[in-house]
Amino acid sequence: MNASFKQEELDKIKTRALSGLEASENEPDQMLQNVSAVLNFGKQHPYGEVQTKESVGKVTLDQVKRYYSSYFRPNVAYMAIVGDVKMSEVKPLIEQYFGKWQKANVPVATYSNPTAPTTAKVAFVPREGAVQSVINVTYPIDLKPGTADVIKARVANSILGGGSNGRLFLDLREKHGWTYGSYSSINQDDLKGSFTAYAKGRNAVTDSSVAAIIDEMNMLRNEPVDMEELQNHITNMSGAFAIGLEDPATVAQYAINIERYHMPKDYYQNYLKTLAAVTSADVQAMAKKYINPKAANIVVVGSRDEVAKSLARFASNGKIEYYDAYGHPIAAAETTTKPADISASQVIGNYIKAIGGEAAIKGIKDMKIISRGELQGKTLTLTEIKKTPSKMKQEISMEGMVLQKTVLNGDRGYQEVQGQHQNLEGDDYTEAVEEADIYGVLNSAKYGRKYEVKGIEKQNGADAYKVEVTNATGEKSTEFYNVSDGLLVKKIQVVEGPQGSMSLATEYSDYQTVPGSGGYKMPYTIKLPLGPGMSITAKVQTAEINKGVDDAEFK
C-alpha cells in the first residue's frame, strides 16, 4: 500500500467538508440526525460524534498520516473477490499488489455502552420559519450481526415501517395525508444498534404524527400480526434478498460479514429458510424487545412557536428539552411580547436611517455588486446590477460558466437556468419589478407591503425586532432588525418546492458604507439559501454606485 498524503489534497477535502457543513447547518434532516446521534450514543461514543467546523478545522496532515499508519494494516483487513475466476489466478495478483503491506499491532479502542432512556423524553430543535417538522422516535439497542434475533427483527421492522407497505406509511401518508412518507429502521451493529421511526409533516399535524407513530409502535407490541400481512412482508423480503444476490458487491459483503462477525458459515445459505419460519409470535416478541415508545428519545426539528408546546404531553415528565443543531442544550428562548414603545413603521424608519437615510438612497441611480462564495470547493460568483427605473440583472456563475441569470428591462424580463430560457410573467414578473426597485424600501405602500412587529427575539446573541411582512398577494415573510443599530440581520421566506412548503433564511452582516455613495450602507456578507439544505456565504468583492451602468447589461 503506497498511499501518499499531500497538504493541498487535505486542504481541498477540508474546504469541501466546511462548505458542506455550512450548506447543511440549517437543513432539518441533518439537524435531526445530529441531535439523535448525540442523545442516543453520547458525544464520547464514535456514533455520537457530530462533525463541526471546529473539528474539521483541527484536522492536520500529521494526524491523517498517523491514523493511516496505525489502523490501515492487513492483519485487520478483509478482502473478498467475487467473479468467474480461480484462486490460482487471483492469488499471484494479490501477492503482487498487497504482498509488501506490512502487519503491525493495531490499537484496540474501548467504548462506552450507551443505553436507551428509561422514560420517554422530548428533545426539540428550533428551526426559524419552519413550515414542516421532521421527527425521530429513536434510541440505542443491543442487536449484534448474525444473532438469532436479526432476521425476526427485520420482519417486525418491515411490518412497522420498512417501506411503503409498512404501517407507518399506510397510516400517516395513505390514511391521513400528514406526510410524504414515514418509515422505521432496526439497525444491527457490532458496537451498538439503534431503532428509529421517522416522519416529516406540516406544523399543524406534528403532534398528531408523533401520536400516530407511538400508537403504531404500541400496536405491534400488543397485538399479534395476522398471517396475511406477515406473509406479504416475508414474500417481499425474500424477493429482495434473491435480487440482491445478483450483485457481486452484495455477495462479497456477505462473505466479509461471515468472517468479521463470526457468523455461521451457512448463515446466508439458510437465510430464506430462516425468514420463512418467522411467526406472528416471533414478530410480537421482537416488538416487545426492541420497539418501546415509553423509553425513547422523541426528537423533533421545527417551528418553536407553532409546534414545541404541543409535544410536552409525549414526555414522561411533561417537559421539553431544547437543543441546537449540533446537540448542545440550549435555553427554551421565547419571543418576548410585542413591544408597546415602537411601531412597525418606526422599525422600518430606523432601518432606512441606519443604511444612510432617504437622501442617500434616492441619490442612487445605478449599482453593480460582485460577490463570491464557496460551494463544495467551487467558487461561485454572484453579480447584481440595478439601474433606475426598473432595470436589473442577477447572475450566478461558476468558473466562468453562467448557471443562472435573471434580467429585467422595464416592461419585460426573463430567467435562464443552465441555458433554459423562460419569460417572467404574472407574480414572477411583479416580484422582479419590486426587487429591481432601488428605492423599494421607501415604497412599501406602492407594492402593498404591510408590516407588523411580532416581538423581540435573539439573533446571533443580540435582540432583534421580529417583523412579519405581508405582500400584496397575502404571502408572509419574517424579517429581523437589530434593536441597537436598526439594521436588517435576517429574512425568512416560505416557498413552494417539489416536496411542499419550505422556509429559506437569508442572513445579513458586515454592513459597510459603499465608497462614493453619499453614505449608503449595505451588507458585505450575505448568507444566501440556494435550495433545501444548501446555502452559500457570499462576500462582496466590489461595490460600485453611480458609475454609469450601460443599458446593454439588461438585454
Disulfide bonds with the S-S distance in Angstrom:
none
